[in-house]
Amino acid sequence: MISKQTIDKIFSTIRVEEIVGEYVQLKRAGSNYKGLSPFHEEKSPSFVVSPSKQIWKDFSTGKGGTAISFLMEIENFTYPEALRHAAKKYGIEIEEDLREISEEAKHAQTEKDLLYKIHEVANTYFQEILWDDKEGRSIGLSYFKERELKDDIIKKFQLGYSPEKKNAFTEYALEKGYSKEILEKSGLSIFPENTPAGVDRFRERVIFPIHSFSGRVLGFGARILKSNVKTAKYLNSPETEIYHKSNVLYGLNQSKQAISRKNGCLLVEGYMDVISLHMSGIENVVASSGTSLTTEQIKLIKRLTENVTILFDGDNAGIKASFRSIDMLLTEGMNIRVLLFPDGDDPDSFARKHPQEYVEKYIENEAMDFIDFKAEILLRDVGNDPIKKAEAIRDIVKSVSFVQNALKREVYLKEVSNKFGLSEQSLFNELDVQKQITQNQTHHVQQQQKEKAAPKMEIVPPDKEKEDPFLFDVLFMENKLVDHMLMFGDIVLKRRNENNEEYQITVIEEILHHFEEEQYVFLVKENEIIIGQVREGIQKDELRSGNFFVSFMDEEITTKVVDALIPLDELENWASRNIYPPNYGDKVADQIKGDILLHKYRYIDYLITETAKELDLHSNTDETKYYELIKKITLLKQASIRLSNIIEYSPIKGIYVDRKR
């Protein structure tokens, strides 16, 4: 188990804006940063990062927390995995508290944990074979050297080699204690019925490990080097619990910082395309790894940039692949340019032929927007045939129909109009036709999915809060007072007692005293937990407010605390519009006093309604209890009247105040 001292050091060192910034393109908005949610499809940014509070909040999904909770959410890390990842990023040495590790905990590994672990073991093994084994050096390393790869690039991408012996890795892993089941589920080994010793899936191939966004090994790609063998040239890991090829882009872990820094991504097809461009100094590049581009892959790029340049081979297969990719990228709101290399070249060969500056200038100067690109390709063999020309223009307009932004669509159609000398109205008419076709296709797919789905029967419970306005009011004020404790807990207030003597009290202490004086029973479980922790802190001479609870390992607690620390108002950058509303907490002393009175008033009204319900139960059963309840309601109503006479809303201050003050 990671020691408390190490955990404290990690939290005090890491920067939420740096960790989140590796996954989300953030832009400064006042004292905060804003970006598009990585968890939810949206067009307007509702994701806020607060460097001063070291927390994030996603208003589109309601999620929020620290840098560590962000890693847990986006990478599906466990808490220790997120801590270790952050520690590695910031060069913090992990200290283990061995006293707290039970034997049970040592062996309590999930299947997913084992899959990650066996892939790390395999990755290390393949690299060691490449560098330290005679066969690995003479075959695997020689191949990479023939491709002109330098040692630092080979190590950067953790390239390796799997030896000729049919079960070399399987034997190695079994000796280390890994089971046949986990080796088979990982796809690293195959166990045919007639081969009990197992077979290595990637034997006699050079290895390209495939990493997650954060750098964990998810699977492998492998290339066979012999030309006389009747087998696939490239072989990939099968789909597993941790590897889904449609959700992964090769090279993203090594390229994400360059993509974010340059605000642009080069999209290629193969492993060597990525590696060769990196070696030439061009690092903002990823590959779809030989598969057709998917929506999930595009969304990974969109976290970092909306600008994509497609670099595909100049052959027919490359052109078809680029056409498919264009429409998908446009649907996701990306800005696209396309470059096809000269016949006989691909990004790998081109990058090895020319220096970095030449390659960069070539991409910059030769890449076209998708309209010019499709026009050039589609009109190449049209000649004077008007039918073929009309079909080519229709194909271009079809791509424009995938653009989601209305203004962009209009600009693109104007460009098509100018290019072909056609009226804008005729193009808009064609656009409407293409959009209708797309909508019909989408509707058809949705209907098929709906018909396949099993019928779902649900009993929806009534919304008790909306049914009972008194309950809603008291819940609202309970949450508000706890939010004050989290936001302003350690602020010292100046108060006067009944003898007009001045004394000092913190916000936490004043609100806590109110709850105890009322013998208040909390209606929200999370609030009860927070107050319990606050009381425990006071016993230890600690004031536990927002910062203490931000790293609390309870999702509901963390979400509540972040809601208090980043209110909805912070989503808007009012200063950019020359609007300066009063800051939340500007009148904290008056606000706390007024909200305590208002909570007391709402709570009394709630108690009156609850007591009235109880009264109905005892009206014909227990006369003594019945009159006790009548007396209680009378006293509560008297208290309610007294409070209503002293509470008033101040529109100038925007808060409730004590009018007798």
N, C-alpha and C positions, 0 to 999 in steps of 0.2 A: 504494500500500500504506500502511496506517495505521502511523504511526511507533511505535516501541517506547515512547517517552516517553508518547504518548497512551494506548496500551494499558495501561501501568502506572497512569496516572492514572484510567482507567476502572475498573480492578479495585480501586483503593484508595478510590474514591468510591462505587461502587454498593453497594446493600444487598440481599442475596439475599431477605430477608423482604419487602421492598417490591416487588421485581419479581415474585416468586412469588405474593405476596398479590394481585396484579392478576388472577391466573388461578385461584387456589385459596383457598377460605375457610379461613383459618388460625385456630387457637385455641391460646392459651398452654398449654403442658404442661411445667411446671418451667422449665428454662432454654431449652427449645426451643419450637417451634410444631409443631402437628400438623394434618393435614387429610386429606380423601379424595383418593386418587390421581387426577390428571387424565388418566392414561394407561391406566387399567384400572378395570373395573367392580368396586366393592367397597362393603360396608356399614359396616365398621369402619375407621377411619382408620389407614393404614399409611405415610403420607407425612410425613416429618420434615424440618423446616428448622432449622438451627443458626445463630443469629445470631452467636454467638461465633466459630464456625469459618468462617462465610460459605459454607456448603455445604448441599445438600439430598440426601435419600435417599428413594427410593420402594421400600419393602420388598416391595411386591406385584409389581413387575416387575424389581427388581434395579438399576434405573437410579439414577444420582446424579451430582452434580457441582456446578458453580458457577452463579451467576445467568446467566452467558453460555451455558453448556451447556444450561441449562433453556430459554432462549429458542430455542436451536438445535433442541432436541427438540420443543417444543410448537408453534413457529411454522414449523418447517422452514427456519429461517434458515441461511445459511452463516455461518462464523465472522466475516467482516467485516461482514455484515449485522447480526448480533447485537450486535457492538461498536458499530456506528453507531446502532442503535436505543437502546441503553443510554446512549450519549453524548448523544443528543438529549434523552432523558428527564431527564438530570441536568445539561443545559446545558454539556456539555464540548465544546470546539471540537476538531474533528478535524484533526490535522496529518498530511499525507501525506509519506512518505519516497519522493520521486520517483526516487531513485537505484536503488531496488529494483523499479521497475515496468518489466518488459520489454515490448517491442512485442507479443509473443505473449500476455502476460497481459492487455494492454489490450483485445484482441479476443476473448479466451477467455470469451465469455458464453454461458450455456446458454439454451435456449428459454424456460425458466421465468423467468430473469432478465430476458429481453427482454419477456416478457408483463407483468411487474411494471413495467418501465420505461415501456412504451408506455401503460399505464394511468395512470401518474403524469403523463406528457406530456399525455394527453387531459384529465385532471382539471384541470391548470393551464390548458390551452387553453380549456375550457368556462367556467371561472371568469373568465378574461380577457375572453372574448366578452361574458359577462353584465355585467361592470362597465365595460369600456372601449370596447365596440363600440356604435355607434348602434342597430343592430337588437337587440342583446342587451339594452340598457337599455330600449328602448321596448316590447319584447315580454316578454322573460324576466323582467327586474327588475320591470317593472310588474305582472306576474302575482303575483310573490312579495309585492309591496307591497299588492296587493289582498287577499291572504290575511293581511295585517297582520303579516308577518314583519319583524323589525327587522334592521338591517345586521349586528349582531354574531351573530345566529342564522344568517343566510344564510352568513356566513363560517365559523362554527363547524362547520356541516355541509357546507361547501365546495360549495354549490349552484351550478349553472352553466346555460348555454344553448348549444344546438347550432344554428347558423344555417340559414336556408332553403336556401341554395345546396347542391345535392345532394352535392357531394364536397368541401366546404370543409375539413373536418378531414383527410380522406384525402390531399388535395393537400398540406396543411401537413405531415403526417407523412412523406410520401414525399420532400418537399424536405429534411427533416431526416435523411434517410438510412435510414428504417425500410422494410423490405421489404414487398411485397404479401402475402407468405406470413404474416408475423407480424401484419399488420393484419387479415388474414382469420381467423387462428387466435384472435385476441383477441375477434373478434366486433364490433369497432368499425367495420369496413368490409366491404362486400360487393362482390364482383367478378363480376357476371353476364357471360355470354359476349358479349353485345352491348354491354356498357359497360366497355371496357378501362380507363377512367379511375377506375372504382370509384364506389361510392355510400356515403355515411355512413348507418349503421344508425339513428342517433338524430337525424337532421336535423329541424329545426324543432320541437324539444321542449325543455322545461326538464329539467335533469339532476340526479339524486340519486346521488352516488357511494356505492358500497357498500364499507365498510371491513372489514378483518380485525380480530380482537381487538386486535392491536398497532397498527392504524392504516394498514396498507398498502391501497391501492385494488385491490380484486379484480374489480370490475365496476361496472355502472351500471344504474339504473332511470331511465326517461325518460317524461315525460307530455306528450302532444300537447295543444295549446291550442285548436286549431280544432275547432269542434263539427260542422262540415259535412263532415268527412273520414271516409270509411268505412275506418277502421283501428282497431286496438286503442288504447284510451285510455292504457294503460301498456305499456311495452315494456322488457324486461330483457335484460341481456347473456346470451348463450347459455352453456351449460356449457363451461368451458375447463379447462386443466391447473391453474389457480389458483382458479377460481371454481366452486363447487358449491353451488347455492342452498339445498340441504337442510342444509348445514353452516354457514350464515351467518345471523346475526340483525342486522337493520338497527338502527343506533344503539348497538350494544353497546360499541364503542370509546369513544363519547362518554358512555356511561352506566355503565360498569363500576364506577367508583369510588363513585358514588352508590348503586348496588345493594349493593355490599359494605358500605358505611357504614350504610345503613338496614336491611340484612339483609332485603331484600324487593325483588321485581321486579314491575313492572306490564307485562303482556303485551298488546300491541295488534296491529292488523292492518296499518296502512299507514304510509308514510313521513311523511305530514303529521301523523298522530296523534302520532308520536314528537316531531317538531319543535315542534308547538304546545304539547305538555306541557313540553318543555324551556323554551320561551319564557315559559311561565307560572311557571317556577321548579321544576317537578317533573321531576327528571332521572333517576330510577331506572326507566327505561322502555325497552323494546325492541319491535321488530315482527318478525312472521314474514314480512313483505314480500309479503303476498298469497298465499302458499303455505300448504298445510296444515302444521300444526306437525309437526316430525319429532323422533325420538329424539335425533339429533345436536344439534339446537337446544336441547332440554331439558337435555342434558348440559353445554352451554356455560353455561346459567343456573346449573345446580347447582354449578358450580365456585365461584360467588359467594354463592349463597343457596339454601335449600330452600323459601323462601316466595314464592309466586306469586299475584298477583291478576290475573285475566283481565278485560280491559276491551274488550268487543266491542259492535258496533252492536245495537240492540234489534230489528232486523228478523229474519225467519225464517232468512236466510243466516247472520247473526251467531250466532243461537241454535244452529244446527246445528254451526257451527264451534267454538263453546264446548263442546258435548257431546263432540265428537271429542277436543278438547284435554284435557278433564278426565280421560278414561280414560288417555290417554298420560302425563299428568303424574303421576297416581296410581301407574301402573306403575313410574315412575322414583323413587318415594318422596318426591314433593313435597307440600307443604302448600298447599292450594288454596282461594282465595276467588274469587267470580265477581260481576261487576257488569255489568248491561246498562243502557245509558243510555236515557233516555226516547225515545219514538218521534220520529224526525226528527233526533236528535242522535247524534253519534259522539264519540270522545275529542277530535278536532280541533276541532269546532264548540263542544263544551261548554267546552273549555279557553279558547277565544277569547271566550266569552260571560261568563265568570266569573273573579274574581280567584283567585290561588293558594290562599289560605287556604280559600276556599269549596270549590274543587275537591278539595283534600286531605281536608277534613272529609266531603265528599259520598262520596268513595271509601271512607273509613274507616267511615262509618256505614251506607252502603247495600250494601256488598259482603257477600255471604252465603257461608256454607260450601257446598260442592257439594251436600250433601243438601237443604238448604233451597231452594237455587236450582233443582235438578232437580224437587223437589216442587212448587214454585210454577209452573214452566213446564208440567210434565207433567199436573198436576191442574187446569190452567186451564179446560179444556173437558170435563172428565170428568163433571161433574154427579153424579147418583146411580147411574151405571152401574158396578156392582161389577166387571164384567169389565175395563173400561178402567182402573179404579182398581188392580186387581191387576196389570195390565200395567205401569202407571206405577211401582208399588212394585218390581216385578221389574227394571225398568230401573235403578232407584236401587241395588238390591242388586247388580246386574251391575257397576256402577261400584265399589262397595265391594270386589267380588271382585278388582279390580285392585290393591288396596292390599297391599303386600308384607309389611308389619309386622303380625304376628298381634295384638299389643296394640291397635294403631290400628284394625284391622278390627273387633275386639270392641267398642271404644268407639263406632265409627260405627254398628254394628248396634244397640247399645243406644239410640242417638239415633233411628234409624229406628223401633225398637220403641215408644219413648215418643211419637214424633210421630204414629204411625198406630194406636196401641193394639193392636199385634200381639204375640204371644208371641215371645220371643227364639228359642225352639227352632225355630219355623216359619221364621224368618228365617235361622237357621243352616243349616237343611235346604236352603233355596233357595240360600244362598251356596255350599254344597257342589255343587249342580247347576251353578251358573254357573261355578265354578272348574273343574269337570270339562269343561264345554263349551270353556272357554278353553284348557285343557291339550290337549284333542283337536285343536283348531284349530292350536295351536302344533306339536303332534306331526306333523300332516298337512303343514304347511309345511316342517318340518325334513326329513320323508321325501322330499318332492318335490325339495328342494335336494340331498339326498344322492343321489337317483336321477339327477339331472342332472349331478352332479360326475363327472369322469373318474376311473377307478380309478387309484390311486397305488401304485406298487411301490417299496418302500424296503428297503435293506439296512442294518440297524441294527448299527453296530459294537459289539463287547463293551465294557462299562465296565471298562477296564483297572485303574482305581484300586480298584474293589471286588473284582476278581479277585485282586489282589496286595495283601495287608494291609500288607506292609513298605513298598511304594511309597506307599500311602495315608498311613501314619504319617509318613514322611519329608517328603512333600508338605505335610502339615498343619503340621509344625514349621517347614519352610522358609517357608511363608506367614506363620506366627506371628512369626518373627524379623523378617521384612521389615515386617510390621505394626508391630512395636515400634519399628523405625527410623523409620517414618512418623509414629507417634504421639508418641514420646518422644525422637526423634533428638538434640535439642540438650540434653537433661538431662545434667548432669555427675555421674558416679558416683565415689565414693571407694573405691579398691581398695588392696590391699597386695600387694607382689611377694614372691618367694621369700625375700628377706632381711627380710621383715616391714616394709618401708619403704612409707609411704603415697604413693600417686600418684593423679592425677585423669584420668578418661577419659570421653568422651561415649558415650552409648548407641550412636550410629552407629559410632563408632570401635571399640568393643568387639565389636560383632556383625560388623563388616567384618573385623576382625583374625581372628575365629573362622573366617569363610568362607575367608580367604586361607590360614590355617594348615592347614586341612583340604584345601586345593586343591579346594574344593567346586565341582562342576558343577551349575548350576541346572537344575531340572527344569521350572520354570514360566517361559515366555518373558517375561512381564511383570516378574517378579522380576529377571531378568537385565538388562532395560532399566533398571529402577530402580537397581540396584546400579551399573551403568555410569555413570549420571548422578551417583550419590553419589560415586563415585571421582573423576569429573571435577570435581565441586564441591570436594572436599578439595584437589585440585591447585591450585584457584583460591582456596584459603582460604575456602570457603563450606561451610556445613553444610546440605545439601539434605534437608529432611524433608517432612512432609505438605503444608505450605502451598505449597512449591515445586511439587509434583506435582499439586495440585488443578487448576491451570489448564493442565496439560500437554495438548496437543492430540492425545490418543490415547484413544479411548473405553474400551478395556480397562484402561489405566493409571488413568484418572480413576475408573472404577468401583471398582477395587481400593483406591485411596487413600481414597475416600469410605467404603467398607466398613470400613476400618481406623479412620477418624476418627469414624464414627457406628456403633458396634456395635449389634447387635440389641437389647441391653438398653435402649438409649435410646428405643426405641419405646414402652416402658412408663414411665408417670409414677408410679414407686413411692412417691414422697413423698406423693402425694395419698391413698395408702392407709396412710400412717404406717409404711411399710416402707423401711428405709434399708440396702440391701445395700452391701458394700464396693465402692468405686469401682475401676474397671479402672485399674491402674497405681498403686494405693496403696502397694504393696511393690515398686516398679519395680526397685530395685537387686537384691533377691533374685530377683525374677521373671526378669530378664534372665539372671542367672547360672544359675539352674535350667533355663531353657529352652534355653540354649546347650548345657548338658550333655545334656539330653534329646534335642536335635537330633543331637548327636554320636552318642549311643547308637542312635537310630533310623537314622541314616545308616550306621553300621557294620553293623547288621542288614541293611539294604538292600544294602550292598556284598557281604555274605556270600552272600545269595541270588543276586545277579547273577553273582558269581564262580563259584558252584556251577553255574549254567547254562552258563557258559563252560567249566567243567571237563568237563561231559558231552560237549561238542563235541570236546575234545582227548584224551579217554580212550584212543582207539585210533589217534590220528594223530600226535601230537607228545609224546613222553615227557618231554622237557625242560620244555616249556610246562606239561604236566600237573603235574609236581612243583613248579614255581614257583607254580602256582595253589593246590596243596595247602598250601604254606608260607604263602601269602597268607591263606588261609582260617583257618589256625591262629593267625596273628598277630592277625587281626581278631577271632576268638573270644576270645582272651586279653584284648584291649582291651575287648571287650563285657562280659566278666566283671568287669573292674576297675571299669568305669563303673557296672554294676548294683549293685556293693557300696557305692558312695558316693552314689547318687541315691535319694531317697525323697520320697514325697508328704506334704506337711504339710497336714492337713485344717483346721488352725487358720488358716493363712495362705492356704489355697486354691491353693498353687503347689508346684512341685517345687523341692527345695532340696538343697544339698550337705551330707550328714550329717556330713562331716569338718570343716565350717567351725566 
